[in-house]
Amino acid sequence: MPVQDQSGISANVTMAAGGERPAGWLSGLSGKLLWMIVLFIMLAEVLIFFPSIASMRIRWLDDKLNTAAAAAIVIDGLQPVELPRSVQKETLEATGTKAIVLRKEGTSRLLAMSEMPTSVDEQYDLTKVTPVSAICDALDTLIFGGNRMIRVYGPVGDTATGVEVVMKDRALRNAMFVYARNVLLLSILISLFTATLVFFVINRILIRPIRNLTGSMQDFSADPENPQNVFVGEGGRDELAVAGRHLTAMQVELQKTLKQQKNLAALGLAVSKINHDMRNILASAQLMSDRLVDVDDPMVKSFAPKLLRTIDRAVGYTTEVLSYGQASESAPRRRRIRLYELTQDVRDMLAIDPASGVEFVEQMSTDLEIDGDSEQLFRVIHNLCRNALQALMMPGELGMDGIKRITVSGQRVGSVVSIIVDDTGPGMPLKARQNLFTAFRGSARSGGTGLGLTIARELVLAHGGTIALVEKPAAGTQFRIEIPDRPVSLDDYRSRSHAEK
């Protein structure tokens, strides 16, 4: 498989985003369109030319026959007087023929002749002309004619009398060349005039909007953070107007995304600066907490392990927040854990003051197991419960029926464990619902960053699960988390089966 040259691709992208501008009017799309219109019109004129030149040839021969027929009728009326040779010669020169024959009442009579040719190259009967034969004869005359002797026959008006002439086709060929030259010049003028009109119309409704779109893309790619580079399209319902509106929406959304990325980068930089000092502080606290384990006081021994776990999590959080600022999240280290014990840790971490009146209820079997990363699932449930607690602690919020309650329930359905975090608070505002799981925009309280739900969603997706806001008829907020078990390989299944036996 060939490997692409990344440096070449970067150079092309840099050139496109830099000073490369669209080509000029005649060398760009406009010029191509103009020349294509001219070419197509010329092709159409060529198709029209063949029947046109054939029709011109038939008319020319008809004119010759009509002129010869008029002279033949006059000469025939002078019978039995025979015209002098000088008069016959002048008549033939006036008609441009070598001989004139009148066919009348089944007989043929030679009325005038300068010199009878020994042979005739082509014969044309104008009473038996088809469109195809007319075009073929016209092309034959144009290409091979000029020095050939031809015989042409046609009727005299609507009578049964016919006239036949013998002549050279040089004059016919010259007339056809003059006609072809005039048609060519006229076709060029028509094509240029039509192409110019079509060009200006299409340029107005098509090329100029495309140039505006292209210019906006280039300006935006050069400085995407500048609001003035956002495309402002014209109104309309055509495809280009719709494309312009979509481009505007895309550029606005991209600017928002870039702003969020800058906030994330700033967050990562800030966390990286305080991470070292924070870890040192937590390390000192961890050493002091380790000494509490050796204290004989029963109360100290009961909360010392929880304090140690809390400090360990705080140390891990500083690193993981920094990882989030760098847009990297570690893969879950999954194992079978008891969900009830996990919710107990969440309850201890929340440290709900009994005087607050907030209840924390667990509705699940104590032996319910979930296949996941204990620390990451703890962060997910803790984030949701902390948000619920903050909503319930807001001033003036008494909860549903005056009850402040956070409920964490769980159940297993097949290979999927469903976790529901529900509260009786005021519910989530509309703005927060519209920007759910969006960093820096999905916070439901003033001063919040919205990172909690964003991180929770990423952790749940890393487990192959789903997290969603559930609509409920009563007041409050409810989230449902579904975590599927990992697929069991055939080797693991066989090893477990043998171990059970």
C-alpha positions in Angstrom: 0.0 0.0 0.0 1.5 3.4 -0.9 2.2 5.7 1.9 1.1 9.3 1.5 3.5 12.1 2.0 2.2 14.0 5.0 4.5 16.9 4.4 3.2 17.3 0.8 -0.4 17.2 2.1 0.4 19.8 4.8 2.0 22.0 2.1 -1.1 21.8 -0.1 -3.3 22.6 2.9 -1.1 25.5 3.8 -1.2 26.8 0.2 -5.0 26.5 0.1 -5.4 28.2 3.4 -2.8 30.9 2.6 -2.6 33.2 -0.4 -4.1 31.0 -3.1 -6.9 33.0 -4.8 -9.4 32.0 -7.5 -8.3 32.3 -11.1 -9.3 35.3 -13.3 -12.6 35.7 -15.1 -11.4 34.1 -18.3 -9.0 31.5 -16.9 -11.3 30.4 -14.1 -14.7 28.8 -14.1 -16.2 31.8 -15.8 -13.9 31.5 -18.8 -14.4 27.8 -19.1 -18.1 28.3 -19.1 -17.8 30.9 -21.8 -15.7 28.8 -24.1 -17.9 25.7 -23.5 -21.0 27.7 -24.5 -19.3 28.9 -27.7 -18.2 25.4 -28.5 -21.6 23.9 -27.9 -23.3 26.5 -30.1 -20.7 25.9 -32.8 -21.4 22.2 -32.6 -25.2 22.9 -33.0 -24.4 25.2 -35.9 -22.4 22.4 -37.6 -25.4 20.0 -37.2 -27.6 22.7 -38.8 -25.1 23.4 -41.5 -25.4 20.1 -43.4 -29.1 20.3 -44.2 -28.7 24.0 -44.8 -25.9 23.7 -47.4 -27.9 20.9 -49.0 -31.0 23.1 -49.3 -28.9 25.9 -50.7 -27.5 23.6 -53.4 -31.0 22.5 -54.4 -32.2 26.1 -54.6 -29.2 27.0 -56.7 -29.8 24.2 -59.2 -33.5 25.1 -59.2 -32.7 28.6 -60.2 -30.5 27.4 -63.0 -33.2 25.1 -64.2 -35.8 27.9 -64.1 -33.6 30.2 -66.0 -32.9 27.6 -68.6 -36.6 26.6 -68.8 -37.5 30.3 -69.5 -35.0 30.4 -72.4 -36.1 27.0 -73.6 -39.8 28.0 -73.8 -38.9 31.1 -75.8 -36.7 29.1 -78.2 -39.3 26.4 -78.5 -41.9 29.1 -79.5 -39.8 30.2 -82.5 -40.1 26.9 -84.2 -39.5 26.0 -87.0 -36.9 28.8 -87.1 -33.5 27.6 -85.8 -31.5 30.0 -83.7 -28.2 31.2 -85.0 -25.1 29.8 -83.3 -24.2 33.2 -81.8 -27.6 33.5 -80.2 -27.4 30.0 -78.8 -23.9 30.8 -77.4 -25.2 33.9 -75.7 -28.1 32.0 -74.3 -25.9 29.3 -72.9 -23.5 31.9 -71.4 -26.4 33.7 -69.8 -27.7 30.5 -68.2 -24.2 29.2 -67.4 -24.8 25.9 -69.1 -23.2 23.9 -71.9 -26.5 22.5 -73.3 -30.2 22.9 -72.8 -32.6 20.1 -73.6 -36.4 20.4 -73.5 -38.5 17.3 -72.7 -42.0 17.7 -74.0 -44.8 15.2 -74.8 -42.4 12.2 -74.6 -39.8 13.7 -76.9 -36.5 15.4 -76.1 -35.2 18.4 -78.2 -31.8 19.9 -78.0 -32.5 23.7 -78.1 -29.0 25.1 -77.6 -25.5 23.6 -77.3 -22.0 25.1 -77.3 -20.1 21.8 -77.2 -21.4 18.5 -76.1 -19.1 16.8 -73.6 -17.9 13.3 -74.3 -19.0 12.1 -70.9 -21.0 13.3 -67.9 -19.6 12.8 -64.4 -22.7 13.1 -62.3 -26.5 13.2 -63.0 -29.1 14.7 -60.7 -32.8 14.4 -61.0 -34.4 17.1 -58.8 -37.7 15.2 -58.8 -36.2 12.4 -56.9 -34.2 14.1 -54.1 -34.4 12.8 -50.5 -32.9 14.7 -47.5 -30.1 12.1 -47.0 -29.2 12.1 -50.7 -29.3 16.0 -50.8 -26.8 16.2 -47.9 -24.6 13.5 -49.5 -24.6 15.2 -52.9 -23.8 18.6 -51.2 -20.8 17.2 -49.4 -19.7 15.4 -52.5 -19.7 18.7 -54.4 -17.9 20.6 -51.7 -15.1 18.0 -51.4 -14.7 16.6 -54.9 -16.4 19.1 -57.2 -15.1 22.0 -59.2 -14.0 20.3 -62.5 -16.8 17.9 -63.1 -19.5 17.9 -65.8 -23.0 17.3 -64.4 -26.4 16.9 -65.9 -29.4 18.2 -64.0 -33.1 17.5 -64.8 -36.2 19.1 -63.4 -39.8 20.0 -64.3 -40.9 23.3 -65.6 -43.3 24.6 -63.0 -46.3 22.3 -62.4 -46.4 21.1 -66.0 -45.4 17.8 -67.5 -42.7 19.6 -69.4 -39.2 19.1 -68.2 -35.8 20.7 -68.8 -32.4 19.3 -68.7 -29.1 21.2 -68.6 -25.5 20.1 -68.8 -22.9 22.3 -67.1 -19.8 22.4 -65.0 -20.1 22.4 -61.2 -17.4 25.0 -60.6 -19.9 27.9 -60.2 -22.1 25.7 -57.9 -19.1 24.8 -55.8 -18.0 28.4 -55.5 -21.4 29.5 -54.5 -21.5 26.8 -51.9 -18.2 27.9 -50.5 -19.4 31.5 -50.2 -22.5 30.3 -48.5 -20.5 28.2 -46.1 -18.2 31.1 -45.3 -21.2 33.3 -44.5 -22.8 30.7 -42.4 -19.5 30.3 -40.4 -19.2 34.0 -39.8 -22.8 34.2 -38.8 -22.5 31.2 -36.5 -19.5 32.7 -34.8 -21.3 36.0 -34.2 -24.4 34.2 -32.9 -22.4 31.9 -30.7 -20.4 34.8 -29.2 -23.5 36.9 -28.7 -25.5 34.1 -27.1 -22.6 32.9 -25.1 -22.1 36.5 -23.7 -25.7 36.8 -22.7 -25.7 33.3 -21.1 -22.4 34.0 -19.5 -23.5 37.2 -17.8 -26.8 35.6 -16.6 -25.1 32.5 -15.3 -22.3 34.5 -13.8 -24.8 36.6 -11.9 -26.9 33.7 -10.6 -24.2 31.0 -10.3 -20.5 32.0 -10.6 -20.6 35.1 -8.4 -22.3 33.2 -5.5 -19.8 30.4 -5.9 -16.9 32.9 -5.8 -18.4 34.4 -2.6 -18.6 31.0 -1.0 -15.0 30.2 -2.0 -13.7 33.5 -0.8 -15.5 33.1 2.5 -14.0 29.6 3.0 -10.5 30.9 2.3 -10.9 33.9 4.6 -12.4 31.7 7.3 -9.6 29.1 7.0 -7.0 31.8 7.3 -8.6 33.3 10.5 -11.4 31.1 11.8 -11.7 33.0 15.1 -12.6 36.3 13.4 -16.4 36.7 13.5 -16.2 39.0 10.4 -15.1 36.0 8.3 -18.4 34.2 8.8 -20.2 34.0 5.5 -23.2 36.2 5.1 -25.3 34.9 2.3 -28.2 36.3 0.3 -31.8 35.3 0.8 -33.3 32.8 -1.5 -34.4 29.2 -1.8 -32.2 27.9 -4.5 -29.4 25.4 -3.9 -26.6 28.0 -3.5 -28.6 30.0 -1.0 -29.3 26.8 1.0 -25.5 26.0 0.8 -24.7 29.5 2.0 -26.9 29.2 5.0 -25.4 25.8 5.8 -21.9 27.2 5.5 -22.8 30.1 7.8 -24.2 27.6 10.4 -21.1 25.4 10.1 -18.7 28.3 10.5 -20.6 29.6 13.5 -20.6 26.1 15.1 -16.9 25.7 14.3 -16.1 29.0 16.0 -18.0 27.8 19.1 -16.0 24.5 19.0 -12.7 26.3 18.6 -13.6 28.5 21.6 -14.4 25.4 23.6 -11.1 23.9 22.6 -9.3 27.0 23.7 -11.1 26.7 27.0 -10.1 23.1 27.3 -6.5 24.0 26.5 -6.5 26.8 29.1 -8.0 24.3 31.6 -5.3 21.8 30.9 -2.6 24.5 31.2 -4.1 25.7 34.5 -4.4 22.2 35.9 -0.8 21.4 34.9 0.4 24.4 36.8 -1.4 23.5 40.0 -1.1 19.7 39.6 2.4 19.5 41.1 1.6 21.5 44.2 -1.8 19.8 44.7 -0.2 16.3 44.6 2.4 17.4 47.2 -0.3 18.7 49.5 -2.4 15.5 49.0 0.7 13.4 49.6 1.3 15.0 52.9 -2.3 14.5 53.8 -2.0 10.9 52.8 1.0 10.4 55.1 -0.8 11.9 58.0 -3.9 9.8 57.3 -1.8 6.6 57.3 -0.8 7.3 60.9 -4.5 7.5 61.9 -4.7 3.8 61.2 -2.5 3.1 64.2 -4.7 5.1 66.5 -6.7 2.8 68.9 -9.7 5.0 68.9 -12.6 3.0 67.4 -14.2 6.1 65.8 -10.9 7.0 64.1 -10.5 3.4 62.8 -14.0 3.5 61.3 -13.5 6.7 59.2 -9.7 6.4 58.6 -10.0 3.9 55.6 -12.7 6.1 54.0 -10.5 9.1 54.4 -7.6 7.2 52.8 -9.8 6.2 49.9 -11.0 9.8 49.5 -7.4 11.1 49.4 -6.4 8.4 46.9 -9.3 9.5 44.7 -8.4 13.1 45.0 -4.8 12.3 43.8 -6.2 10.3 40.9 -8.7 13.2 40.0 -5.9 15.7 39.6 -4.2 13.5 37.0 -7.5 12.6 35.3 -8.6 16.2 35.0 -5.3 17.0 33.4 -5.9 14.1 31.1 -9.3 15.5 30.1 -7.7 18.9 29.4 -5.4 17.0 27.0 -8.4 15.2 25.4 -7.3 11.8 26.6 -9.2 9.4 28.9 -7.7 6.1 30.1 -9.4 2.9 29.0 -11.6 1.3 31.7 -10.1 -1.5 33.8 -13.1 -3.6 34.1 -13.9 -6.2 36.7 -16.9 -7.5 38.6 -17.8 -5.0 41.4 -20.8 -4.7 43.7 -22.9 -1.7 42.8 -24.3 -1.3 46.3 -20.8 -0.8 47.8 -20.0 1.7 45.1 -23.1 3.7 45.9 -22.1 3.6 49.6 -18.8 5.2 48.7 -20.7 7.9 46.7 -22.9 8.5 49.7 -19.9 8.8 52.0 -18.1 11.2 49.5 -21.2 13.5 49.3 -21.2 13.8 53.1 -24.7 15.0 53.2 -25.4 17.1 56.3 -28.4 15.6 58.2 -29.6 19.1 58.9 -30.1 19.7 55.2 -33.1 17.4 55.1 -31.7 15.6 52.0 -32.3 11.9 51.8 -30.1 9.4 50.0 -31.8 6.2 49.1 -30.3 3.1 47.5 -32.8 0.8 45.7 -30.9 -2.3 44.6 -29.9 -5.7 45.7 -26.8 -5.8 47.8 -25.3 -8.6 45.7 -26.0 -6.8 42.3 -22.7 -6.9 40.3 -21.7 -4.8 37.4 -18.9 -5.3 35.0 -16.9 -2.1 34.9 -14.1 0.1 36.2 -14.9 0.9 39.8 -13.2 4.3 39.8 -14.7 5.5 36.5 -18.3 4.3 37.5 -17.8 6.0 40.9 -17.0 9.3 39.1 -20.1 8.9 36.9 -22.5 8.2 39.7 -20.9 10.8 42.0 -21.1 13.5 39.3 -24.8 12.9 38.9 -25.5 12.7 42.6 -23.5 15.8 43.3 -25.4 17.7 40.7 -28.7 16.5 42.3 -27.5 17.5 45.7 -26.5 21.0 44.5 -29.9 21.4 42.9 -31.7 20.3 46.1 -29.6 22.7 48.2 -30.4 25.8 46.1 -32.3 28.4 48.1 -36.0 28.2 47.9 -36.1 24.6 46.6 -38.1 22.3 48.8 -38.4 19.4 46.4 -41.4 17.5 45.4 -44.1 17.6 48.1 -41.5 19.2 50.4 -39.2 16.1 50.2 -35.6 16.4 49.2 -34.5 13.0 48.0 -31.8 11.4 45.9 -32.5 7.9 44.7 -30.0 5.6 43.1 -31.5 2.4 41.8 -30.1 -0.5 39.9 -31.2 -3.7 38.3 -29.9 -6.3 35.9 -31.7 -7.3 32.7 -29.8 -10.1 31.0 -26.3 -8.9 30.4 -27.1 -5.2 31.0 -27.1 -3.4 34.3 -29.4 -0.3 34.4 -28.6 2.4 36.9 -31.1 5.3 37.5 -30.1 8.4 39.4 -33.3 10.4 40.4 -33.9 13.5 42.5 -36.9 15.5 43.5 -35.3 18.9 42.7 -36.5 21.7 40.4 -35.5 19.9 37.2 -33.1 20.9 34.5 -33.5 24.2 32.8 -34.2 24.3 29.0 -30.8 25.7 28.1 -29.1 22.9 30.0 -31.3 20.4 28.2 -30.4 21.8 24.8 -26.7 21.7 25.5 -26.7 18.4 27.5 -23.3 16.7 27.7 -21.6 19.8 26.1 -18.6 21.1 28.0 -18.9 24.7 29.2 -22.4 25.0 28.0 -24.4 22.2 29.7 -24.3 23.5 33.2 -27.6 23.8 35.0 -26.3 26.3 37.7 -24.6 29.6 37.5 -20.8 29.3 37.6 -20.8 25.7 36.5 -18.6 24.4 33.7 -20.7 21.5 32.5 -17.7 19.2 32.6 -19.4 16.8 35.0 -21.9 15.5 32.5 -19.4 15.6 29.7 -16.9 13.5 31.6 -19.7 11.1 32.7 -20.8 10.6 29.1 -17.3 9.8 27.9 -16.7 7.3 30.7 -20.1 5.5 30.0 -19.3 5.4 26.3 -15.9 3.9 27.1 -17.8 1.1 28.8 -19.9 0.6 25.6 -23.0 1.9 27.5 -25.4 4.7 27.2 -26.5 7.6 29.4 -29.6 9.7 28.8 -31.9 12.2 30.5 -35.3 10.6 31.1 -38.5 12.6 30.9 -40.6 12.3 34.1 -44.1 13.6 34.9 -43.1 14.8 38.3 -40.6 17.5 39.2 -36.9 16.6 39.3 -34.2 15.2 37.1 -33.6 11.5 36.2 -30.7 10.0 34.4 -30.6 6.4 33.2 -27.2 4.6 32.7 -27.0 1.2 31.0 -23.7 -0.7 31.1 -23.5 -4.0 29.2 -21.2 -6.8 30.3 -18.1 -7.6 28.3 -18.5 -10.5 25.8 -17.2 -13.7 27.2 -14.7 -15.5 25.0 -15.0 -19.2 24.4 -11.7 -20.0 26.2 -12.8 -18.0 29.3 -16.2 -19.8 29.3 -14.5 -23.2 29.1 -12.0 -22.3 31.9 -14.8 -21.2 34.1 -16.8 -24.3 33.4 -13.8 -26.5 34.3 -13.2 -24.5 37.5 -16.8 -24.9 38.6 -16.6 -28.7 38.0 
